[in-house]
Amino acid sequence: MTNSRDASMQVMTLPVPKEFSFSENVKYLSNAPNECLIQIKEGRVYKAISIDQETMIVEISTGPNNQEHSISVQFLGETMPVRESVQDAAIRYIRDWFDLDTDLVPFYELAKTDRLLERAVKSFYGLRNMGIPDLFEALCWGIIGQQINLAFAYTLKRRFVETFGRYVEHAGEQYWLFPTPQDIASLQVEDITKLKMSIKKSEYLIGVAQLMVEGKLTKEQLLDMGDHKQIEKTLVQIRGIGPWTANYVLMRCLRIPSAFPIDDVGLHNAIKYLTGADTKPTKAEILQLAGPWKNWESYATFYLWRFLY
């Protein structure tokens, strides 16, 4: 299906799968504490996106007449991309962000007979694995979030973005863009530690930025590997990226369906909550529970997280 364009209104309408709920995804986005890269007003999502030296501000809402079988994308102000190739890239970004091209029918079928996922799917039907399409942003967010609570992670991200990123304005509002690898690669460690980031994390962030600036690490290179384990192996060889961060990036950015951050504390707490257990599950217990999730571990994890976040 093609996107319908109305240049005069700067609006595009995107078809969405039946197994999609815009309101459910907005609820998820609304739960992020102190989020600085998106704004949500009256059920509409606003975000600045930069592609090939063009920066646009998009407003994303339900489709015409508030029908959930489509979503509308409006470019605000004078930010409609000049080149059609950039318009198309912006739409691909949004489809990736909302994971609109994944067929959830098989996942929902397996969930019907799964003691944990059955409740998750009923509770959050239409939720998508809301992604982080930009590899550098995904890696940085994974590093920033290591071994700290979620609220503090968002605080650190805001400081990082508002110190090293940039913003565009529309109607008196500021819309921030995540820093690029070029913004970070030449920094000194103390430039980042002044944000109350640890020395190690500051080193990791600069190191990842340098790899990307040098062309040694790209999203395309990782995706071309194809194999989940090979991509994970490549990522964990990078200083500051362990199995948890690697699988987080595999889930949220690279869209590898079998990615599974099995050591994630949130996953453990969600399973403990749903099973009514007194203690968190062991790794062996998680592997047993996850047996039926084969090739859907990423979505299973995301849905279980939703009980907490």
N, C-alpha and C positions, 0 to 999 in steps of 0.2 A: 504494500500500500504506500502511495506517495504522500508526502506532506502537502497540505493545502497552504498556499501562500497568498497573503494579501499585503502587498508592499505598502499601500497607503496607510494601513492600520498597523503595520509592522508586527503582524501576528501570524503565527504558524499553529496549525492544529495537528497534534500527533495522535495516531491511533494507539491504543493500549490493549494488552491482552484482557480477556474476561477475568482472569485471576489477578486483578489489580484493583487496589483501592487508594485513590489519591488521599482521602482523608486519613486512612490508616498510616500512610507514609508521612503525612504532615504531623500527625501525633508523635511519631517516632522522632522526627527532626525537632519538634518543639521541646523534647525532653533534654536536649543537650544544654548543660549549664554553661552560661557565659560564652556561647558560640559567637564567633566574630566574623565568620565567612558567609553566613546566610542571615536573612531577616525573614520573619514570618509575621504577616499582618492580615487579619481577617481571613485566615485560611489560605492565603496566597504566599508563595515562596519567592524571595528575591535574592539574586546572587549576581556578582560580577564574574565574568569569564573572559580570559584573555587568550586569543588564538592568533598566531601568526601576525603579531604586532597590531592587532585590532582588539579593542576592549569593549565589551558590551555588558549592559545590565539587563538581566532577564527577569520577567515576572511570570511565574508558572502557576497555573490555576486549573480547576476542572474545565472541561470543554464547554462548548456552547450549551446554554440552558442548564449548566451545572450537571451535565451528564458525565458519569464516571467512566464511560467507555472511550473517552479521549481526554487529552489535556491540552491546554492552550499555552503557547509560549509567546510572550510579547516582549519586544525589545523596547526599552524605555528611552524616552528623549530622542537624542540624535545618535543613539548607539547601535542602530541597525547596521549589521556588517555591510560594507560596500561590495565586497566580492561574494559571489554566490558560493564559492568553495569554502569560504569562512562561515557563511550561514549553514552550509551542510555540516561542517565540522562542529559548529555549536550544537546543532541538533543531535549529532552523534554523541557529543559529550553528555547532553541531557538524557538521551536514551541509555547511555552507559551508567550515568549517575543513578537513575531510577531502575536500572537493570530490566528494561522493558523487553529485551529480546530473549530472556530466559523463559522456557516453557515450564511452568510450575506444576502442571497436571501430574506428572509422575511423582513429584515430591508430595503433593497432596494425597495421592493414592496410597503411598506407603505410610503416610501419617495416620491414615484411618485406623490402622491396626497397631500403632505404636503407642505405648503407655505414656510417653512424655510428649511426643509431637502431636498426638490427637488433640490435646488440650491447647497446645500452642497455636495450631492452625485454626481451631475454632475461635480462639481469642483474638487473633491478629490476621484474619483472612484478608488476603490482598496485599499484605506487607511485602515489600521487596528488600533485598539486601542492598540498602542504600550505600552506594560506593564512594570511592575517592579516585576518580579517573586519573589524576595526575600522580605519577610514580613518586616524584620527589616529595610531594605533600604527604602521600601515604607512608613513605619511609620515615619522614620526620615525625609524623603523628605517632607512629609505632614506637619510635625512640623516645619521644617526649613522655609517652604514657607508661614507660617501663617502671614498675615497682612504686607507683604513687597512685593515690585515689583519683577518680575520674574528675572531680571538681577542680583539684589542683592542676591536673593535666590541661584542662580547658583554660585555666588562668595562665599557665605557662605558654600555651599556644597563642592566646590573645597578645601577651607581651611580645612574643616572637614575631607575630604577624605585624603588629602595630609599630614595632621598632625597625624591622627590616623589609617589610612589604610595602605596598603602595595602595592608594585608594582612588576611586573615582566618585564624583559627586553627581547627584541628581535630586532635584527638588529639596535641597537642603540636607539630604542624607548622604552619609559616607558608606561606600561599599568597598570592602577590603579585598585585596588579592593576596594569596599566599606568596611569600618570597620565592624567587627562582633560584636554581642552583648557582647562577652567576652572582646573585645578591649575597650568597653565604660563603662561597668558596674562598674568597680572599680575606674573610674575617679572621681576627685573632680570637683565641679561646676566651679571653677576658671580655670581649665584646658581647658574648652570649652569657657568660656567668653572671654578669651584672643584672640579668633578668631573674636571678635566683635559680638558674639552671645549674646542675652539677657540672663539674669539670669534665667528667667522662662523657656525659651526654653532649656537651658543647663540642668536644673533640669528635664525637661520632657524627654529629650534624655537619660539621665542616668537612669531615672525611667523605661522607656520602655525596655532598655537593661537589667536591673536587672530582670524584669518580665520574659524576654525570657531566660536568663541564669538559672533562677530558674525553668523553665519548666512550668510556669503559663500562658504563652501566646505562641501559635504556630499557624502556618498557618493551620495545619491539624485540630487542635481543632476548629478553626473558621469555616472552611469549613464543618466540621462534623455537625455543627448546622443547616446547610441547609437554614434556613429562613433568608432572608435579614434583617428584622427588629430585629431579635434576635442577629445577628452578630453586627449590628449597635449599639444596646443597650449595648452589651458587650464591644465594643470598646470605647464608650463615657464614660464608667465608669472609664476608665484609665485617670489619671491626664494628662492634656495637649491635649487630643483628644476630639474635639467637633464634631458636626454633619458634618461639611465640611470635616475635616480630615478623619473621619470615612468613608464617602462616597467616598472620593478620593481613599482610600485604597481598598474599595469594588470594585471600577471601575478598578483600575490599577493593583492590585495584586490578588485579590480574584475572579475577573471576574464575579461579580454579575451583570447580565444584567439590573436589575431594579434599580441599584444604581443611585442616582440623587442628586448631590450637588447643590441644588436649590438656595442656597445663594451665589453661586460663582459669583464674580464680572466679570470674563471673560465671563461667560455664559450670564450675563445681558448685557454686552457690545456687544456681538455678536448678540443677539436678537435685540438690539437697532439699530445696524448697518444694519441688514437685513430687518427690518421693516421700516427703515427710520424715526423712531420716534424721537421726540425731547428730550424725557426723557427715563431713564431706565424703564423696565417693573416692575410692582408690582408683588408680589408673586402670587396674585390671577390671574394676566394676564399670568404669566409663567405656572401655573397649567392648565389654559385653553388651552394654546398653546400645552402643553405637553400631553394633553388627549389622542391623537392618538398614542403616543409613548410607550404605556404600554409595559413593559418588554424589551424595547429597550432604556430606558432613558439614560443608560450609553453610548451607541454608539451615540445617538443623541447629547448628551453633547460634546462628543469628536469631532465629526464632526463640531459642531458649534464653538468650541474652535479654530479649524483649520483656521478659517477666521482671527483670531488674532495672533495666535502663529505658 
